[in-house]
Amino acid sequence: MKKIFQHSLLHIHLWFFKETIRAIIAGTSVHKILPFYSKYIESNRDRSKTPLDLGMPWITYGAIKKLENILHKNMRVFEYGSGGSTRFFAERASEVYSVEHYHSWYLKVKEELAEFSNLHLSWKPGVQLSGSFERAVLDEAKDGIDYHEYVNSILEFPASHFDLILIDGRARNACIQNAIGKLKPGGFLVLDNSNRRSYTPSLNLLEPWFYECTLGPSHGSKKFTQTSIYKKPDHGL
């Protein structure tokens, strides 16, 4: 009975109400939440379609709406973490570079998005640590994996090369630090789950940047999530 209730429409509505109250207390206007009510309900009722199927980033609906207004066909995009966002960017930008650490998911995305000639997808797996941690690049979850190649894949590009960089994968603190110099002045850095305290050291580097935080519904998640979009100052750092 409890399991049936957890998947019921009533239970989903209760979650939406509870999460809306939490977001309002945190400072989010209800007017920024209610437009996504129907998407929240539907995506929690029917989870048969993934963000990859739908061609949408797995970030807040509010952040997706902002990206739809930001993106244009002349933009270069880099993303840490492939999926629905990869299709979303490939449909809207001139060049998309996407790095993924998980091999089977990389192969699935590659197969699904083979039609896009502007997409450059790469697989950079982590390596199980067996010795010193000194030079390793670790994920915030401390999973014992070195993500050095994954994080540093962006370093092959010139400075100020990208118009937008999405960080929604592994070792995000290190990704943020590497992304800063590769982003054009006036470019956008998108960080999902930006409320995690473990990102504080790197977010302190972005204090001079303008940013907009969206706390609200995202696809297939009963709990509201947070995505922040940072704009690099036109004069650089």
C-alpha positions as a Markdown table, in Angstrom:
| # | Residue | x | y | z |
|---|---|---|---|---|
| 1 | Met | 0.0 | 0.0 | 0.0 |
| 2 | Lys | 2.8 | 2.4 | 0.9 |
| 3 | Lys | 4.5 | 1.8 | -2.4 |
| 4 | Ile | 1.3 | 2.4 | -4.3 |
| 5 | Phe | 0.8 | 5.7 | -2.5 |
| 6 | Gln | 4.4 | 6.8 | -3.3 |
| 7 | His | 3.6 | 6.6 | -7.0 |
| 8 | Ser | 0.1 | 8.1 | -6.8 |
| 9 | Leu | -0.9 | 11.4 | -8.2 |
| 10 | Leu | -1.8 | 12.6 | -4.7 |
| 11 | His | 1.7 | 11.9 | -3.5 |
| 12 | Ile | 3.3 | 13.8 | -6.4 |
| 13 | His | 1.0 | 16.8 | -5.7 |
| 14 | Leu | 2.0 | 16.7 | -2.0 |
| 15 | Trp | 5.7 | 16.7 | -3.0 |
| 16 | Phe | 5.2 | 19.6 | -5.3 |
| 17 | Phe | 3.4 | 21.6 | -2.5 |
| 18 | Lys | 6.1 | 20.7 | 0.0 |
| 19 | Glu | 9.0 | 21.6 | -2.3 |
| 20 | Thr | 7.3 | 24.9 | -3.4 |
| 21 | Ile | 7.1 | 25.9 | 0.2 |
| 22 | Arg | 10.8 | 25.1 | 0.7 |
| 23 | Ala | 11.8 | 27.1 | -2.4 |
| 24 | Ile | 9.7 | 30.1 | -1.3 |
| 25 | Ile | 11.4 | 30.0 | 2.1 |
| 26 | Ala | 14.7 | 30.0 | 0.3 |
| 27 | Gly | 13.8 | 33.1 | -1.6 |
| 28 | Thr | 12.4 | 31.8 | -4.9 |
| 29 | Ser | 9.3 | 33.6 | -6.2 |
| 30 | Val | 6.3 | 31.3 | -6.6 |
| 31 | His | 5.8 | 32.9 | -10.1 |
| 32 | Lys | 9.1 | 31.2 | -11.1 |
| 33 | Ile | 7.8 | 27.8 | -10.0 |
| 34 | Leu | 4.2 | 27.5 | -11.1 |
| 35 | Pro | 4.8 | 27.7 | -14.9 |
| 36 | Phe | 6.5 | 24.3 | -14.6 |
| 37 | Tyr | 3.8 | 22.7 | -12.5 |
| 38 | Ser | 2.4 | 20.5 | -15.3 |
| 39 | Lys | 5.8 | 19.4 | -16.4 |
| 40 | Tyr | 6.7 | 18.4 | -12.9 |
| 41 | Ile | 3.5 | 16.3 | -12.5 |
| 42 | Glu | 3.8 | 14.6 | -15.9 |
| 43 | Ser | 7.5 | 13.8 | -15.6 |
| 44 | Asn | 6.9 | 12.2 | -12.2 |
| 45 | Arg | 3.9 | 10.2 | -13.4 |
| 46 | Asp | 5.5 | 8.9 | -16.5 |
| 47 | Arg | 9.3 | 8.2 | -16.3 |
| 48 | Ser | 9.4 | 6.1 | -19.4 |
| 49 | Lys | 11.2 | 8.9 | -21.3 |
| 50 | Thr | 14.7 | 10.1 | -20.3 |
| 51 | Pro | 16.1 | 13.6 | -20.8 |
| 52 | Leu | 18.1 | 12.0 | -23.7 |
| 53 | Asp | 14.9 | 10.9 | -25.3 |
| 54 | Leu | 13.4 | 14.3 | -24.9 |
| 55 | Gly | 16.5 | 16.3 | -25.9 |
| 56 | Met | 16.6 | 18.4 | -22.8 |
| 57 | Pro | 19.3 | 19.0 | -20.1 |
| 58 | Trp | 18.7 | 17.4 | -16.8 |
| 59 | Ile | 18.7 | 20.7 | -14.9 |
| 60 | Thr | 15.9 | 22.9 | -13.6 |
| 61 | Tyr | 13.2 | 23.8 | -16.1 |
| 62 | Gly | 13.8 | 27.4 | -15.2 |
| 63 | Ala | 17.5 | 27.1 | -16.2 |
| 64 | Ile | 16.5 | 25.4 | -19.5 |
| 65 | Lys | 14.2 | 28.3 | -20.3 |
| 66 | Lys | 17.1 | 30.7 | -19.8 |
| 67 | Leu | 19.4 | 28.6 | -22.0 |
| 68 | Glu | 16.8 | 28.6 | -24.8 |
| 69 | Asn | 17.1 | 32.4 | -24.7 |
| 70 | Ile | 20.9 | 32.5 | -24.5 |
| 71 | Leu | 21.9 | 30.0 | -27.1 |
| 72 | His | 22.3 | 30.8 | -30.8 |
| 73 | Lys | 23.8 | 29.1 | -33.9 |
| 74 | Asn | 27.2 | 30.8 | -33.7 |
| 75 | Met | 28.1 | 29.6 | -30.2 |
| 76 | Arg | 30.7 | 27.0 | -29.1 |
| 77 | Val | 29.7 | 24.8 | -26.2 |
| 78 | Phe | 31.6 | 22.5 | -24.0 |
| 79 | Glu | 30.0 | 20.2 | -21.4 |
| 80 | Tyr | 31.2 | 17.8 | -18.7 |
| 81 | Gly | 28.6 | 15.0 | -18.7 |
| 82 | Ser | 26.7 | 13.9 | -21.8 |
| 83 | Gly | 23.0 | 13.2 | -22.2 |
| 84 | Gly | 19.9 | 15.1 | -23.0 |
| 85 | Ser | 21.9 | 18.4 | -22.8 |
| 86 | Thr | 24.1 | 17.1 | -25.6 |
| 87 | Arg | 21.2 | 16.9 | -28.0 |
| 88 | Phe | 19.8 | 20.2 | -26.8 |
| 89 | Phe | 23.1 | 22.0 | -27.5 |
| 90 | Ala | 23.7 | 20.2 | -30.8 |
| 91 | Glu | 20.4 | 21.4 | -32.1 |
| 92 | Arg | 21.2 | 25.0 | -31.1 |
| 93 | Ala | 24.9 | 25.7 | -31.3 |
| 94 | Ser | 27.6 | 25.6 | -34.0 |
| 95 | Glu | 30.0 | 23.3 | -32.2 |
| 96 | Val | 29.5 | 21.1 | -29.2 |
| 97 | Tyr | 32.3 | 19.3 | -27.3 |
| 98 | Ser | 31.0 | 16.8 | -24.7 |
| 99 | Val | 33.1 | 14.6 | -22.4 |
| 100 | Glu | 31.7 | 11.5 | -20.6 |
| 101 | His | 33.3 | 9.2 | -18.1 |
| 102 | Tyr | 30.9 | 6.3 | -18.2 |
| 103 | His | 31.6 | 4.0 | -21.2 |
| 104 | Ser | 28.2 | 2.4 | -21.8 |
| 105 | Trp | 26.4 | 5.7 | -21.5 |
| 106 | Tyr | 29.0 | 7.3 | -23.9 |
| 107 | Leu | 28.2 | 4.6 | -26.4 |
| 108 | Lys | 24.4 | 5.1 | -26.1 |
| 109 | Val | 24.7 | 8.9 | -26.5 |
| 110 | Lys | 27.0 | 8.4 | -29.5 |
| 111 | Glu | 24.6 | 6.1 | -31.2 |
| 112 | Glu | 21.5 | 8.2 | -30.4 |
| 113 | Leu | 23.1 | 11.5 | -31.7 |
| 114 | Ala | 25.1 | 10.1 | -34.6 |
| 115 | Glu | 23.2 | 12.5 | -37.0 |
| 116 | Phe | 24.9 | 15.6 | -35.6 |
| 117 | Ser | 28.0 | 16.6 | -37.5 |
| 118 | Asn | 28.7 | 19.5 | -35.1 |
| 119 | Leu | 29.0 | 17.2 | -32.1 |
| 120 | His | 32.4 | 16.0 | -30.8 |
| 121 | Leu | 31.8 | 13.4 | -28.1 |
| 122 | Ser | 34.7 | 11.9 | -26.2 |
| 123 | Trp | 35.1 | 9.2 | -23.5 |
| 124 | Lys | 37.5 | 9.9 | -20.7 |
| 125 | Pro | 37.2 | 7.2 | -18.0 |
| 126 | Gly | 38.5 | 7.6 | -14.5 |
| 127 | Val | 41.3 | 5.4 | -13.2 |
| 128 | Gln | 41.1 | 3.5 | -9.9 |
| 129 | Leu | 43.6 | 4.9 | -7.4 |
| 130 | Ser | 46.2 | 2.4 | -6.2 |
| 131 | Gly | 48.9 | 4.7 | -4.8 |
| 132 | Ser | 49.4 | 8.4 | -3.9 |
| 133 | Phe | 46.5 | 10.8 | -3.9 |
| 134 | Glu | 48.7 | 13.8 | -4.3 |
| 135 | Arg | 48.3 | 14.5 | -8.0 |
| 136 | Ala | 44.9 | 12.8 | -8.5 |
| 137 | Val | 41.8 | 14.7 | -9.4 |
| 138 | Leu | 39.0 | 13.4 | -7.2 |
| 139 | Asp | 35.3 | 13.6 | -7.3 |
| 140 | Glu | 33.6 | 15.3 | -4.4 |
| 141 | Ala | 32.0 | 12.0 | -3.5 |
| 142 | Lys | 35.5 | 10.6 | -2.8 |
| 143 | Asp | 34.9 | 7.4 | -4.8 |
| 144 | Gly | 38.6 | 6.6 | -5.1 |
| 145 | Ile | 38.7 | 7.4 | -8.9 |
| 146 | Asp | 41.2 | 9.7 | -10.5 |
| 147 | Tyr | 39.4 | 11.9 | -13.1 |
| 148 | His | 42.5 | 13.6 | -14.3 |
| 149 | Glu | 42.0 | 13.0 | -18.1 |
| 150 | Tyr | 38.3 | 13.8 | -17.8 |
| 151 | Val | 38.8 | 17.1 | -16.1 |
| 152 | Asn | 41.7 | 18.2 | -18.2 |
| 153 | Ser | 40.1 | 17.4 | -21.6 |
| 154 | Ile | 39.1 | 21.1 | -21.9 |
| 155 | Leu | 42.8 | 22.2 | -21.6 |
| 156 | Glu | 43.5 | 21.2 | -25.2 |
| 157 | Phe | 41.5 | 24.2 | -26.4 |
| 158 | Pro | 42.8 | 27.9 | -26.6 |
| 159 | Ala | 41.9 | 30.4 | -23.9 |
| 160 | Ser | 38.5 | 32.1 | -24.2 |
| 161 | His | 37.4 | 29.5 | -26.7 |
| 162 | Phe | 33.9 | 28.7 | -25.6 |
| 163 | Asp | 30.7 | 30.8 | -25.3 |
| 164 | Leu | 29.0 | 28.4 | -22.8 |
| 165 | Ile | 30.3 | 25.6 | -20.6 |
| 166 | Leu | 28.0 | 23.2 | -18.7 |
| 167 | Ile | 29.3 | 21.3 | -15.6 |
| 168 | Asp | 27.1 | 18.4 | -14.7 |
| 169 | Gly | 29.5 | 15.5 | -14.3 |
| 170 | Arg | 32.4 | 14.3 | -12.1 |
| 171 | Ala | 35.0 | 16.2 | -10.1 |
| 172 | Arg | 33.1 | 19.5 | -10.5 |
| 173 | Asn | 35.4 | 21.7 | -8.4 |
| 174 | Ala | 38.3 | 20.9 | -10.7 |
| 175 | Cys | 36.0 | 21.3 | -13.8 |
| 176 | Ile | 35.0 | 24.8 | -12.7 |
| 177 | Gln | 38.6 | 25.8 | -12.2 |
| 178 | Asn | 39.7 | 24.5 | -15.6 |
| 179 | Ala | 36.6 | 26.1 | -17.3 |
| 180 | Ile | 37.2 | 29.6 | -16.2 |
| 181 | Gly | 40.1 | 30.4 | -18.6 |
| 182 | Lys | 38.4 | 28.6 | -21.5 |
| 183 | Leu | 35.3 | 30.7 | -21.3 |
| 184 | Lys | 35.0 | 33.9 | -23.3 |
| 185 | Pro | 34.5 | 37.2 | -21.5 |
| 186 | Gly | 30.7 | 37.5 | -21.5 |
| 187 | Gly | 30.3 | 33.8 | -21.7 |
| 188 | Phe | 28.2 | 31.5 | -19.5 |
| 189 | Leu | 29.1 | 28.9 | -17.0 |
| 190 | Val | 26.2 | 26.6 | -16.0 |
| 191 | Leu | 26.5 | 24.6 | -12.8 |
| 192 | Asp | 23.9 | 22.0 | -11.8 |
| 193 | Asn | 23.3 | 21.2 | -8.2 |
| 194 | Ser | 25.0 | 24.5 | -7.3 |
| 195 | Asn | 23.7 | 24.3 | -3.7 |
| 196 | Arg | 26.1 | 21.6 | -2.8 |
| 197 | Arg | 28.4 | 22.8 | -0.1 |
| 198 | Ser | 31.3 | 20.8 | -1.5 |
| 199 | Tyr | 31.5 | 23.3 | -4.4 |
| 200 | Thr | 32.1 | 26.3 | -2.2 |
| 201 | Pro | 35.9 | 26.5 | -2.7 |
| 202 | Ser | 35.5 | 26.8 | -6.5 |
| 203 | Leu | 32.4 | 29.0 | -6.4 |
| 204 | Asn | 34.4 | 31.6 | -4.4 |
| 205 | Leu | 36.4 | 32.1 | -7.6 |
| 206 | Leu | 33.3 | 33.2 | -9.3 |
| 207 | Glu | 32.3 | 35.9 | -6.8 |
| 208 | Pro | 32.9 | 38.8 | -9.3 |
| 209 | Trp | 30.6 | 37.2 | -11.8 |
| 210 | Phe | 26.9 | 38.0 | -12.3 |
| 211 | Tyr | 24.8 | 34.9 | -11.7 |
| 212 | Glu | 21.2 | 33.8 | -11.6 |
| 213 | Cys | 20.2 | 30.8 | -9.4 |
| 214 | Thr | 17.1 | 28.7 | -10.2 |
| 215 | Leu | 15.7 | 26.5 | -7.5 |
| 216 | Gly | 12.8 | 24.5 | -8.8 |
| 217 | Pro | 11.4 | 21.5 | -10.6 |
| 218 | Ser | 13.5 | 19.4 | -12.9 |
| 219 | His | 12.6 | 16.3 | -15.0 |
| 220 | Gly | 11.5 | 13.2 | -13.1 |
| 221 | Ser | 12.6 | 14.5 | -9.7 |
| 222 | Lys | 10.2 | 15.0 | -6.8 |
| 223 | Lys | 12.7 | 17.0 | -4.9 |
| 224 | Phe | 13.4 | 20.5 | -6.4 |
| 225 | Thr | 17.0 | 21.0 | -7.6 |
| 226 | Gln | 19.2 | 24.0 | -8.1 |
| 227 | Thr | 21.0 | 25.2 | -11.2 |
| 228 | Ser | 23.1 | 28.4 | -11.4 |
| 229 | Ile | 24.1 | 30.3 | -14.6 |
| 230 | Tyr | 27.2 | 32.5 | -14.2 |
| 231 | Lys | 28.2 | 35.1 | -16.7 |
| 232 | Lys | 31.9 | 35.9 | -17.0 |
| 233 | Pro | 32.6 | 39.6 | -16.8 |
| 234 | Asp | 33.3 | 41.3 | -20.2 |
| 235 | His | 36.7 | 42.3 | -19.0 |
| 236 | Gly | 37.6 | 38.7 | -18.0 |
| 237 | Leu | 38.1 | 37.9 | -14.3 |
